[in-house]
Amino acid sequence: MDAPGCFAQSYAQARGRFLAAAEAAGLEVHSRVHPMLGRDGETLALDVARFGAPDAAALLIVSSGCHGVEGFCGSAIQLALLGDAGFHAAAHGAGVAVLYLHALNPYGFSWWRRTTHENVDLNRNFHDFRRPLPKNEGYDRLAHAIVPPTWPPPPQAQAALAAYAAAHGERALQAAITAGQHDHPDGLFYGGRDPTWSHVTLRHVLQEQAGRCRRLGWIDLHTGLGPSGHGERIFAGGADPAAFARARAWWGDGVTSTADGTSTSAPLTGVMWVAAAEECPQAEITAIALEFGTVPLAEVLDALRADQWLENHPEADDPGLRRSIKQRLRDAFYVDTDDWKRRVVEQGLEAARQAVAGLAGS
């Protein structure tokens, strides 16, 4: 299948293609069924398919849909990998098992939301909830303007955001909005106050599938930041200099980090990689978020603001407004053009092959 043909137009279609591709590749799929149904009444699930021995010393995880609607891109790359006999042959020859995690957040994928059904950003949800949660004073100051009571936003909301950027800088505004917050459950980038279904389910999968490997590589597929079609390789390993050096050895000197300000992403709290370190303490972990640019950041944030306003106002009765907000949200994370799709798949395949080579040489 050519690259554009790997992309679906709905979660149900993406899941059906993934299950079929796994079967064609001779892989057994274990599905963790979500408690809710999808937009079209379909079953939602985190689908897990493994290529390679269960006791392989080296394991590569390729995951999609952490942020729901971003799953269109990740699912397409997974489909391309499943259909690439050469990739699997290389992994087998290197003694590397490959674990495909399709739709970490199937609810958001199906309903065209970035969040889980709990309105939680899954990549801000990995905390020890027995301890005090981090505060985000910038978000607290701007919450009323980020998701205003009316949409389109009133001039005073836009003025508040502009004033914050003028006083502190655009990067500070991005951090205030996106870093994660735990005090506004009807706001953006909400990290929650309990582990979500997706959080708990992912930990169970890691316990079952990654508890025996000695070397663990992880590529988590995302969209929404950076130049359109460019795949930024964002280091996911905190302040571990050895892991950062491995990531650059595997994926090149272009690997960025939120810790040193080289990434388009702001530093985040409660990130998913915590689960790998906690559930797989026996393994040496090397991980990146592969983040594909779509549209300018301001457009992405405005699409998220509108979508959250819509979520907060189920009584909104303008069907045209509802449709336009949802379409705008999907378009912010999925560029539905052949050129973008080809570039995305090409870079995804390259990163996976590089990870297999890195795991083999570790």
VOMIZA-625719 format. One record per residue (C-alpha): residue number from 1; residue in three letters; x, y, z. Coordinates in pm, 1 decimal. Example, Ala and Ser with C-alpha at 12.3 -4.5 7.8 and 13.67 -1.06 7.14 Angstrom:
2
> num/residuo/X/Y/Z
> 1/ALA/1230.0/-450.0/780.0
> 2/SER/1367.0/-106.0/714.0
END
This chain:
362
> num/residuo/X/Y/Z
> 1/MET/0.0/0.0/0.0
> 2/ASP/134.2/344.3/-89.2
> 3/ALA/178.1/602.4/184.6
> 4/PRO/-143.1/804.0/126.9
> 5/GLY/-339.4/478.1/123.0
> 6/CYS/-223.6/402.5/478.2
> 7/PHE/-427.9/694.5/614.6
> 8/ALA/-784.5/640.9/731.4
> 9/GLN/-1071.8/886.5/761.3
> 10/SER/-1211.0/754.3/1090.4
> 11/TYR/-1096.1/560.2/1393.7
> 12/ALA/-1314.4/264.8/1297.4
> 13/GLN/-1151.7/248.7/955.5
> 14/ALA/-802.2/287.1/1102.8
> 15/ARG/-861.9/11.8/1355.3
> 16/GLY/-1004.5/-222.5/1092.8
> 17/ARG/-700.8/-170.1/872.4
> 18/PHE/-461.0/-221.9/1161.8
> 19/LEU/-626.0/-549.3/1263.3
> 20/ALA/-621.1/-671.3/903.6
> 21/ALA/-256.7/-574.4/854.6
> 22/ALA/-152.9/-747.4/1176.7
> 23/GLU/-332.8/-1063.2/1065.6
> 24/ALA/-166.8/-1045.8/722.0
> 25/ALA/170.9/-1017.1/895.0
> 26/GLY/91.5/-1326.3/1102.4
> 27/LEU/66.2/-1136.8/1431.0
> 28/GLU/-180.1/-1207.4/1707.9
> 29/VAL/-364.2/-903.3/1842.1
> 30/HIS/-461.9/-861.8/2206.0
> 31/SER/-727.6/-594.2/2247.3
> 32/ARG/-789.7/-399.7/2566.7
> 33/VAL/-1151.0/-287.8/2521.7
> 34/HIS/-1242.7/61.9/2636.6
> 35/PRO/-1554.0/100.2/2856.3
> 36/MET/-1720.5/346.1/2616.6
> 37/LEU/-1827.1/334.1/2253.8
> 38/GLY/-1698.2/540.1/1965.0
> 39/ARG/-1859.4/817.9/1763.9
> 40/ASP/-2020.1/566.8/1526.3
> 41/GLY/-2113.3/320.0/1800.1
> 42/GLU/-1800.4/113.1/1735.9
> 43/THR/-1592.1/-75.4/1991.2
> 44/LEU/-1294.6/120.2/2119.6
> 45/ALA/-975.1/-55.1/2219.5
> 46/LEU/-603.0/-32.6/2272.1
> 47/ASP/-487.6/-301.4/2026.7
> 48/VAL/-154.3/-470.0/2094.4
> 49/ALA/37.0/-669.0/1831.9
> 50/ARG/384.4/-814.3/1878.4
> 51/PHE/638.7/-924.6/1621.3
> 52/GLY/918.9/-1138.2/1763.5
> 53/ALA/991.2/-1354.2/2062.5
> 54/PRO/824.5/-1277.6/2395.6
> 55/ASP/1160.7/-1303.8/2569.8
> 56/ALA/1359.9/-1094.5/2322.9
> 57/ALA/1637.1/-897.9/2491.1
> 58/ALA/1564.0/-594.7/2272.1
> 59/LEU/1216.4/-449.1/2219.9
> 60/LEU/1096.9/-156.2/2009.3
> 61/ILE/758.3/-4.3/2095.0
> 62/VAL/580.7/196.2/1824.4
> 63/SER/270.1/364.2/1967.7
> 64/SER/-5.5/581.7/1825.2
> 65/GLY/-298.8/787.6/1943.8
> 66/CYS/-170.3/909.6/2281.0
> 67/HIS/-348.2/1231.6/2191.9
> 68/GLY/-652.9/1081.1/2029.4
> 69/VAL/-707.2/1275.3/1707.9
> 70/GLU/-331.8/1262.6/1641.5
> 71/GLY/-379.3/890.5/1586.3
> 72/PHE/-453.2/926.0/1214.3
> 73/CYS/-83.4/984.7/1153.7
> 74/GLY/46.6/725.4/1398.0
> 75/SER/-190.4/457.5/1276.9
> 76/ALA/-78.9/515.2/916.3
> 77/ILE/287.5/471.6/1008.7
> 78/GLN/206.7/153.3/1199.6
> 79/LEU/16.0/21.1/898.9
> 80/ALA/313.0/95.3/673.0
> 81/LEU/548.5/-84.8/912.1
> 82/LEU/321.2/-388.5/937.3
> 83/GLY/324.2/-416.3/559.0
> 84/ASP/702.1/-374.0/529.8
> 85/ALA/847.7/-726.0/513.7
> 86/GLY/1197.2/-581.2/491.0
> 87/PHE/1154.4/-395.7/820.6
> 88/HIS/1040.0/-710.1/998.0
> 89/ALA/1321.9/-912.9/842.2
> 90/ALA/1574.4/-657.0/968.2
> 91/ALA/1422.4/-664.8/1316.6
> 92/HIS/1427.7/-1045.7/1320.8
> 93/GLY/1787.4/-1055.0/1203.3
> 94/ALA/1887.0/-809.2/1474.5
> 95/GLY/1702.8/-1001.4/1746.8
> 96/VAL/1466.3/-708.8/1804.9
> 97/ALA/1098.5/-762.5/1884.5
> 98/VAL/851.3/-493.9/1776.6
> 99/LEU/544.1/-405.5/1982.5
> 100/TYR/269.1/-209.0/1809.4
> 101/LEU/33.8/-18.1/2040.7
> 102/HIS/-255.4/108.6/1830.1
> 103/ALA/-462.0/391.0/1979.2
> 104/LEU/-343.4/450.2/2335.0
> 105/ASN/-641.6/685.7/2363.4
> 106/PRO/-905.2/531.4/2136.0
> 107/TYR/-1183.1/754.3/2268.6
> 108/GLY/-1011.5/1072.9/2155.9
> 109/PHE/-919.4/911.5/1823.5
> 110/SER/-1280.4/820.6/1749.2
> 111/TRP/-1445.3/1137.8/1876.7
> 112/TRP/-1184.8/1375.3/1726.9
> 113/ARG/-1061.7/1495.6/2061.5
> 114/ARG/-707.5/1524.4/2187.0
> 115/THR/-807.9/1415.9/2535.9
> 116/THR/-934.6/1096.8/2693.4
> 117/HIS/-1300.5/1051.6/2787.1
> 118/GLU/-1208.5/1202.5/3125.1
> 119/ASN/-1100.5/1522.0/2942.6
> 120/VAL/-742.8/1444.4/3044.6
> 121/ASP/-429.1/1494.8/2838.9
> 122/LEU/-277.3/1146.0/2863.6
> 123/ASN/76.9/1281.3/2830.7
> 124/ARG/25.7/1497.4/3141.5
> 125/ASN/-137.5/1219.4/3349.4
> 126/PHE/161.3/1017.4/3471.7
> 127/HIS/204.3/1134.3/3829.4
> 128/ASP/215.3/978.8/4171.2
> 129/PHE/-129.0/1104.1/4269.3
> 130/ARG/-58.9/1039.2/4636.0
> 131/ARG/173.2/1338.8/4630.5
> 132/PRO/101.7/1709.1/4572.2
> 133/LEU/53.0/1781.9/4205.2
> 134/PRO/251.3/2052.8/4025.8
> 135/LYS/100.7/2397.8/3999.0
> 136/ASN/81.2/2602.3/3682.1
> 137/GLU/39.5/2963.9/3787.5
> 138/GLY/52.4/3088.2/3429.8
> 139/TYR/-246.7/2877.0/3333.9
> 140/ASP/-429.3/2985.8/3649.7
> 141/ARG/-390.7/3347.8/3543.9
> 142/LEU/-509.7/3282.2/3190.8
> 143/ALA/-771.1/3008.8/3232.8
> 144/HIS/-1062.7/3246.5/3169.3
> 145/ALA/-903.3/3362.3/2843.5
> 146/ILE/-776.0/3025.5/2718.4
> 147/VAL/-1123.3/2872.4/2723.5
> 148/PRO/-1362.4/3168.0/2741.1
> 149/PRO/-1733.5/3139.3/2820.5
> 150/THR/-1833.3/3225.5/2461.8
> 151/TRP/-1706.7/3131.3/2118.7
> 152/PRO/-1573.8/3296.6/1910.0
> 153/PRO/-1366.3/3439.5/2195.3
> 154/PRO/-1441.3/3793.8/2308.5
> 155/PRO/-1177.9/4065.7/2246.7
> 156/GLN/-1083.0/4079.0/2614.6
> 157/ALA/-982.3/3711.7/2610.9
> 158/GLN/-753.1/3763.9/2313.7
> 159/ALA/-614.0/4078.3/2474.8
> 160/ALA/-527.5/3887.9/2793.5
> 161/LEU/-328.6/3628.9/2598.8
> 162/ALA/-151.8/3896.3/2395.5
> 163/ALA/-64.3/4091.9/2709.7
> 164/TYR/86.4/3782.5/2872.8
> 165/ALA/297.4/3714.9/2562.3
> 166/ALA/410.5/4078.7/2550.0
> 167/ALA/513.0/4069.8/2915.1
> 168/HIS/673.0/3723.8/2927.7
> 169/GLY/738.2/3614.1/2569.8
> 170/GLU/566.6/3376.7/2327.7
> 171/ARG/749.5/3072.4/2465.3
> 172/ALA/631.0/3154.8/2816.4
> 173/LEU/272.8/3178.5/2687.8
> 174/GLN/310.4/2841.2/2516.5
> 175/ALA/443.3/2688.6/2839.2
> 176/ALA/164.2/2839.6/3048.0
> 177/ILE/-100.0/2692.0/2818.6
> 178/THR/56.1/2355.4/2730.2
> 179/ALA/286.8/2238.6/3010.4
> 180/GLY/2.9/2075.1/3204.0
> 181/GLN/-231.7/2179.7/3482.7
> 182/HIS/-444.4/2005.2/3745.7
> 183/ASP/-683.9/2272.2/3870.8
> 184/HIS/-910.8/2335.1/3570.4
> 185/PRO/-1083.3/2010.1/3468.5
> 186/ASP/-1277.1/2189.0/3194.7
> 187/GLY/-962.6/2348.9/3053.3
> 188/LEU/-682.8/2253.4/2815.4
> 189/PHE/-389.4/2019.9/2887.1
> 190/TYR/-557.2/1900.5/3205.9
> 191/GLY/-347.0/1631.4/3373.4
> 192/GLY/-625.7/1494.1/3590.4
> 193/ARG/-631.0/1397.4/3956.9
> 194/ASP/-636.3/1020.9/3905.1
> 195/PRO/-488.8/777.7/3653.9
> 196/THR/-705.2/753.9/3342.1
> 197/TRP/-822.7/430.4/3179.2
> 198/SER/-553.0/472.4/2914.2
> 199/HIS/-287.0/531.7/3180.0
> 200/VAL/-375.0/216.0/3373.0
> 201/THR/-413.3/7.4/3058.2
> 202/LEU/-75.7/113.8/2922.6
> 203/ARG/93.4/15.4/3248.1
> 204/HIS/-64.8/-329.3/3229.1
> 205/VAL/58.2/-372.9/2871.3
> 206/LEU/411.4/-268.7/2968.1
> 207/GLN/410.5/-513.9/3257.6
> 208/GLU/303.6/-798.0/3029.8
> 209/GLN/501.7/-715.7/2717.4
> 210/ALA/815.2/-530.2/2829.5
> 211/GLY/899.7/-688.3/3162.2
> 212/ARG/1173.7/-914.2/3025.9
> 213/CYS/1362.4/-704.4/2773.2
> 214/ARG/1703.5/-563.6/2861.4
> 215/ARG/1696.6/-286.1/2602.0
> 216/LEU/1380.6/-91.3/2526.8
> 217/GLY/1332.4/157.4/2244.6
> 218/TRP/1012.4/359.7/2211.7
> 219/ILE/879.2/580.2/1933.0
> 220/ASP/554.6/754.2/2024.5
> 221/LEU/390.4/918.8/1723.4
> 222/HIS/243.6/1270.3/1748.7
> 223/THR/131.7/1564.8/1536.1
> 224/GLY/71.3/1935.5/1585.2
> 225/LEU/407.3/2105.0/1647.8
> 226/GLY/666.2/2239.4/1407.7
> 227/PRO/688.9/2298.9/1031.9
> 228/SER/429.2/2113.7/827.6
> 229/GLY/543.6/1762.9/738.3
> 230/HIS/867.1/1776.8/938.4
> 231/GLY/913.6/1502.3/1195.0
> 232/GLU/1090.1/1640.5/1501.7
> 233/ARG/1258.1/1373.5/1712.8
> 234/ILE/1203.1/1489.9/2069.4
> 235/PHE/1405.6/1311.2/2335.0
> 236/ALA/1191.3/1143.6/2598.1
> 237/GLY/1413.5/1067.3/2891.5
> 238/GLY/1420.0/1358.4/3131.3
> 239/ALA/1769.2/1459.8/3240.3
> 240/ASP/1947.0/1132.0/3161.7
> 241/PRO/2258.0/1231.6/2960.9
> 242/ALA/2344.3/871.9/2868.0
> 243/ALA/1996.5/812.0/2725.6
> 244/PHE/2012.9/1141.9/2536.9
> 245/ALA/2348.0/1040.3/2387.5
> 246/ARG/2198.6/706.2/2278.3
> 247/ALA/1899.1/882.1/2122.2
> 248/ARG/2130.0/1102.7/1915.9
> 249/ALA/2343.2/804.1/1818.7
> 250/TRP/2032.0/622.4/1694.3
> 251/TRP/1831.8/904.8/1540.0
> 252/GLY/2092.1/1171.7/1464.0
> 253/ASP/2217.6/1499.0/1604.5
> 254/GLY/1884.3/1659.3/1519.2
> 255/VAL/1721.8/1497.1/1824.2
> 256/THR/1587.6/1782.3/2037.4
> 257/SER/1508.9/1817.3/2405.4
> 258/THR/1259.8/2017.9/2607.6
> 259/ALA/1519.5/2034.7/2884.4
> 260/ASP/1761.7/2252.4/2687.1
> 261/GLY/1505.4/2452.4/2489.7
> 262/THR/1590.0/2300.8/2150.0
> 263/SER/1245.1/2144.1/2105.1
> 264/THR/935.4/2312.5/1967.4
> 265/SER/759.5/2163.7/2271.3
> 266/ALA/759.6/2336.2/2606.8
> 267/PRO/877.6/2133.3/2907.9
> 268/LEU/589.2/1914.1/3022.6
> 269/THR/477.8/1755.5/3348.1
> 270/GLY/335.7/1405.4/3399.6
> 271/VAL/472.3/1260.8/3076.1
> 272/MET/405.7/903.3/2966.7
> 273/TRP/770.6/794.5/2965.8
> 274/VAL/754.3/774.5/3345.8
> 275/ALA/557.8/452.2/3303.4
> 276/ALA/838.5/284.7/3107.3
> 277/ALA/1095.1/364.4/3374.5
> 278/GLU/865.3/246.8/3653.8
> 279/GLU/726.2/-66.6/3488.2
> 280/CYS/1049.4/-176.1/3314.9
> 281/PRO/1325.6/-104.0/3568.4
> 282/GLN/1534.2/-388.4/3425.6
> 283/ALA/1565.1/-219.9/3085.7
> 284/GLU/1789.6/43.8/2936.4
> 285/ILE/1537.3/283.0/2780.4
> 286/THR/1586.3/503.5/2474.1
> 287/ALA/1278.4/691.5/2359.0
> 288/ILE/1154.1/976.3/2144.4
> 289/ALA/830.0/1143.7/2056.5
> 290/LEU/823.4/1171.9/1677.3
> 291/GLU/626.9/1493.5/1629.2
> 292/PHE/502.1/1591.9/1282.5
> 293/GLY/418.7/1952.7/1208.2
> 294/THR/77.7/2040.2/1065.5
> 295/VAL/-33.2/2405.1/1083.2
> 296/PRO/108.4/2704.0/1277.7
> 297/LEU/97.8/2671.8/1656.3
> 298/ALA/-149.1/2958.5/1697.0
> 299/GLU/-396.2/2773.2/1473.5
> 300/VAL/-347.6/2450.5/1667.4
> 301/LEU/-411.0/2624.3/1999.6
> 302/ASP/-717.1/2807.1/1870.6
> 303/ALA/-859.2/2479.3/1739.6
> 304/LEU/-807.2/2322.8/2082.6
> 305/ARG/-964.2/2621.1/2258.0
> 306/ALA/-1271.3/2600.3/2034.9
> 307/ASP/-1303.3/2225.9/2083.3
> 308/GLN/-1282.4/2258.1/2461.0
> 309/TRP/-1543.8/2533.5/2456.2
> 310/LEU/-1769.4/2300.5/2257.5
> 311/GLU/-1707.9/2018.0/2506.1
> 312/ASN/-1799.7/2252.6/2791.5
> 313/HIS/-2121.5/2361.4/2616.5
> 314/PRO/-2316.8/2055.0/2503.5
> 315/GLU/-2622.7/2279.4/2482.0
> 316/ALA/-2470.1/2465.9/2184.4
> 317/ASP/-2735.7/2413.0/1918.3
> 318/ASP/-2574.4/2552.9/1603.4
> 319/PRO/-2496.5/2240.0/1398.2
> 320/GLY/-2284.6/2436.8/1153.5
> 321/LEU/-2067.9/2574.2/1433.3
> 322/ARG/-2028.9/2228.2/1585.6
> 323/ARG/-1922.9/2077.2/1252.5
> 324/SER/-1677.7/2355.8/1176.7
> 325/ILE/-1514.4/2332.0/1520.0
> 326/LYS/-1469.8/1955.5/1495.3
> 327/GLN/-1334.7/1974.8/1140.3
> 328/ARG/-1095.6/2249.6/1240.4
> 329/LEU/-972.6/2034.2/1528.3
> 330/ARG/-904.4/1737.1/1302.9
> 331/ASP/-735.5/1956.1/1043.7
> 332/ALA/-502.2/2093.7/1310.0
> 333/PHE/-356.7/1745.7/1364.2
> 334/TYR/-404.2/1576.2/1027.3
> 335/VAL/-304.9/1737.5/697.6
> 336/ASP/-513.3/1544.9/446.9
> 337/THR/-284.0/1582.3/144.3
> 338/ASP/-80.6/1318.2/-37.5
> 339/ASP/243.7/1513.9/-3.4
> 340/TRP/214.7/1546.4/375.5
> 341/LYS/121.7/1181.0/409.1
> 342/ARG/418.5/1062.4/203.5
> 343/ARG/662.0/1272.2/403.7
> 344/VAL/517.0/1149.3/732.5
> 345/VAL/532.9/780.8/642.9
> 346/GLU/883.4/810.4/497.8
> 347/GLN/1016.5/965.8/818.1
> 348/GLY/828.0/721.6/1039.1
> 349/LEU/975.1/422.1/858.0
> 350/GLU/1321.5/573.3/875.1
> 351/ALA/1297.7/631.8/1251.1
> 352/ALA/1179.4/275.2/1311.8
> 353/ARG/1464.7/128.9/1107.0
> 354/GLN/1713.5/347.8/1292.3
> 355/ALA/1573.0/228.5/1624.0
> 356/VAL/1615.3/-136.8/1524.6
> 357/ALA/1976.8/-69.3/1425.2
> 358/GLY/2033.3/114.0/1752.8
> 359/LEU/1886.5/-164.9/1961.9
> 360/ALA/2092.6/-422.0/1773.5
> 361/GLY/2411.7/-230.1/1836.7
> 362/SER/2353.5/-144.0/2201.1
END
